[in-house]
Amino acid sequence: MKRLPAWLVKFSLIIAVFMAVIFTTSCENIPSNIGKSHEIVVAAPSIDTSIIINNIQLYNYVPQREGLFTFLFKADTAIKQFSRYHTIIIYGTLADESIATLLNDDAKLTTQKDTFTLFKLNDLWAKEQLVIIMAVSEPIYISSGIEKYGNIISSILEEDYYQRIKKNYYYRDIDKKHKATLEEFGVTFDLTKSWIIDSTYWNEHFLFFHTHFPDRSIFFYKEPASEAISLTMALEKRDALTSKYYNGDYVLTDLVNSEEIEFKNMKGLKLEGVWQNDSLIAGGPFISYFLTDGDTLFIIDGVLFNPGKRKSDYFTTLEVIMNSFQIVRQKPE
């Protein structure tokens, strides 16, 4: 799952500032939000579900295609019934009451001039709430507006989803004993008490931690960097490690996506894909970071096994934990 690009962050700030002029409220007087992290209310006078799904939905391949968002389609006249949900998309024309109520005169003039406009507001009806409003001047422009802003809306929703998963994870206490144990190996990750650390192979620079219900595991490995990181190198290295330490796991290469990343001042490669283990008759999604720090190669890898059930929330939590990785550097004497 990709983080929000810098230009979209800038865009988000612009529309957030603009939106602040349209509607103001006090966070002290509004209730807490409701809804699961992946649930998004979509409200309009008339909803074409296919255009929302085709232009805004994102997918994880885990290995089956799984929608990242669960859309709850509602009539805009029922705002009171869904106003506490944490994420809401409202769209319509200037003639629609829901849009006319939320936009001030300046916003309406801008919409009339530009044909369609997009606004973003936090904490409109509930605390820590995200509301995205797309307004168009005439009904014939609704489809065009959703198509135009689809990628932007998807990216904003994806980042918001990640942050909600992250916040939910950190509601639980991070285990200080786990942190102290990991520091002995020169690294730290934010692990809760449900995780178990296995350092059996640390003499081979392989550290493994896992938890259950559902089954999830993360490994950390380091070695001298002997070659530039490439997709071929990463796949071969991962297969060699998991064959040895994970009882024969291997990557389905046809289902791998990769991207170059910069992670905490280290450059490297991120992989997402599907692992399989023939002897265990098991498989599922994985995510890997291959990073170089000076002359050292670091590999961080997370896997999930949760057959027949939704996986994206647990998979994203793996990413949250992996993103907490820190190198413990010795202080100069």
N, C-alpha and C positions, 0 to 999 in steps of 0.2 A: 504494500500500500504506500503511495507516494505522499510526502509531506507537501504542504501548500507552497507553491513557487513564490519567490520574492515579489514579483510584479502583482500577483494576486493578493498578497498580504497588503501591498500598497493600495490596491483597488478596494480591498475590504475596509481599510481605514478611511478612504475617501467616502465611500457610501455610508459608513457608520457615522461620520461627522455630518453628512448631509441629512441622514435620517434623524439625527438628534434634533434638528430644526423642525422636523415634521411632527414628532410626538415626544413628549416628555412625561416621565413618571418618576416616582420615588421608590427605590428598591426596598426601603424600610416598610412600605405599606403593601407589598405584594407577597403572595404565598410562595412556597417552594415549588419547584417544577416536578412533574411526574413523567412516567414513561420509561421504557427500556432504552438503552443507549442507541440501539439501531432503529428505533421507531421515529418516523417523521410524518407529521400531519401535513397533508396537502389539501388546501381549501380553495374553492372557487365556485362561482355560480353554476358552471357546467364544466365537468372534468372529463378530459380525454385521457384515460389512464395510460394508454399506449405511448402517447407523446412524452409523458413524464418519465415512464420507465425507459424508453428508448434514448432519451437525451440526458437524464440525470442519474439513473441507476449505475452503480459500479459493481464489479464482480470480483470475487476471489475464486480461484480454482483449487479446491481443497479435498480431493481432486475434482469432484463434480463442481459445476458452476454454481456458486452461491451468491445471491444478492447481498451486498453490504448493508443496504437499507431496507427496512420494511415500511412501505408507504401506507398510511392510513388516510384514505380519501374521504373528505367530509364536505358538506355544503357550507358555503361561507356564512350562511344565515345561522349556523349553529356554533358560532365562535365561543359562546359562554361554555359550551360543553367540552371544548378542547383547548381552551385558552391557557391551561396550566401545563400543557405538554412542553417538553424542553426544546423541541425543534419544530418550527412551523413554516410552511411555505404558503403564501397567499398570492393568488394572481387573479387579474381581471382587468376590466376597462374603467375609465374615469366615470362612466355612468353607473357602475356597480356601487352599491352602498358601502360595502366593506372597504373598497379602495378609496372612495370619496371621503369616508370618515377618517382614514389613517393619513391621507396626504393633505398637506396645507396648500395654500394657493400657489406658492412658488414651485412646489413639487408638481402640482397639476399643470402649470404652465410649461414646465420643463418636459413633462410627458407628452403634452400636446405638440410641442415643438419637435421633440426627438422621436416620436412615434411610440417607443417603448423605453422604460427606465427600470433600473433595478436598485432596490434599497435594502439595507441590512440594519437590524436593530437588536441590541441586547437588552434583556430584562424588561420586555414590554408588559407582559401580564404575569410573569413569574420570575423568580430569582434564577440566575444563570441560564436564561432562556435565549435562544437564537430565533429571530423571526426574519425571514427573507420575503420581501414583497416585490413582485413584478407587476408593473402597471403599463397598460397600453392605451393608446388614444381611441382605437376602434377594435371591435371584436375580431375583425379579419387579421389582425396582427398578433393574436395570441400565440399561434403556432410558431410564427417567425421569431417572436420574442423568446420563447422557450428554447428554440433551436439556437438562437444567437447566444443566450446566456447559459445554456446547458452546462458547458464545461466549467464555467466560473462557479455556478451553483454547486456542481458536483465536488469541486475542489474545496469549497468552503465547508460543505457538509462533511467531507472526508476528514478534514482537519478537526472539525468540531467533534466528530465521532471519536477520533483518536484521543482527543483531550478528555472526553467523558470517560472512556475506558481507562485512561491513565489516572484520572481522579478517583474513580471507583477502586482501582487497585491500591492507591495510596491511602484510602480510608482505613485500610488494615495496617497494623503496626509492622514496620520493617524490623526484622529480627536482628538485634545488635550482636548476638552471638554468631550468627551466620556471617555478618559483616566482619567481625574480628577474625573468624576462621579464614575467610577469603583473603583478608589483608596479609595473612602469613604467606600466601602464594603470590602476593604482589598485585592483586586485583581486587575490585569490589563490584558487587551487583546488589541491587535492592531486592532481597528475598524475604518473603514472609515465613512464618514458622512452619507452614505446610510443606515447604521445600526441604529436601534431603540432599546434603552435599556428599559426594563420593570422590575421595582423593586417592583411590587405589592406584591409579596410574600416573600420579603426579611426577614420579621419577622420569616419566616419558613426556612430561609437560602437558598432560591431558587431564582436565578437571571437568567433572560431570555433576549436574544437579537435576533432580527430578521431583515430580509431585503426581498425584493421582486424582481421579474423579473430575475431569477426564485425565488421561495420561499425557503428561507434557514433560519434556526434558530440554535442557540447554547444556551445551558443552563449550568449554574454553580451551583453546590449544595455542601453543606458541612454538616457534622454531626460528632459527636464523633465516632471514630473507635471502634466498639464493637466486631468485628470478623475478621478473616483473609479473604483477598479477594480471592474469587474463582469464577469460571464461573457461578455456580448455584446462588451464592449470588449476583453476578453482574446482571444477567438476572432478578432475582426477584426484586432487588432494582430498576433497570431501569423501569421495567414494572409498579411498584408501583408509581414511580414519574410521568411517562408519562400518566398513567391512570388518575392521579389526576390533573396534570397541562397542559396536552396536549389533553384533551378531549377523553381519551380512547385509545391512541396509545399503541401498544404492539409489541413485537419482534417475528418474525418468527424464532423459535429456530433452525429449521433444516438448516437455511441459515446463521448461525452465525459462524464466525471464530474468534479465540482468540489467543493472545500471551502475554507472560509475558514481561514487558517493564521496563526500568529505564528511568525516565523522570525528568530532572533537579533535580537530587539527590533524587528523590522519586521513590520507587518501586511500581509496580502495574500491572494492566491488561488492555490490549487494546482489544476492540471488534469492529468488522466490520460486518455488516449484513443488514437486511431489516426490516423496520418497517411497520406497517399497521394500518389503522384506519377504522373500518367497518362503523361507523356512518357517516364519511366524505367521504367514498368510495375513500380513498387515501392511498398512500404508497410510499416507496422509500428507498434509502440507508441511513444508519446512521453509525457514528463512535463514540465510547465512550472510555474515559480514566477513570479508577478507580485507584486512587492514595492515598497512606497514607503518611502523614507528621507528624511524632510523633504519637500523639493520635487522629489525625483528618483524616477523610476520605474525599477526594475531588472527585467529579464526574464532568467531562466535557463531554458534548455530543453535537454532531452536526448532523442535519438532512437536507435532500434535497428533494424537490418535484418539479420535472421538467418532467412531463409525455410526452413521445413521442419524446424527444430531447436528445442530447448527455449530459451526466451527469458528466463524469470523471473530466473535468476541474473545474467545480463548486465544486465538491466533494473534490477535492484536495485543492482548496482554503479554504474550511472549515477546513481542516487539518492544513493548514498554519496558520490560525487564532488561532486555538486551541493550536498550538505549541508556540504561542506567550505568553501564560499564564504565569503570574508571581504572586507570593504571595507578598503583600506589608507588610513587617515586620516592626514593630515598632522599632525605634531606641532607644537604652538605654539612659535614661536621665543622 
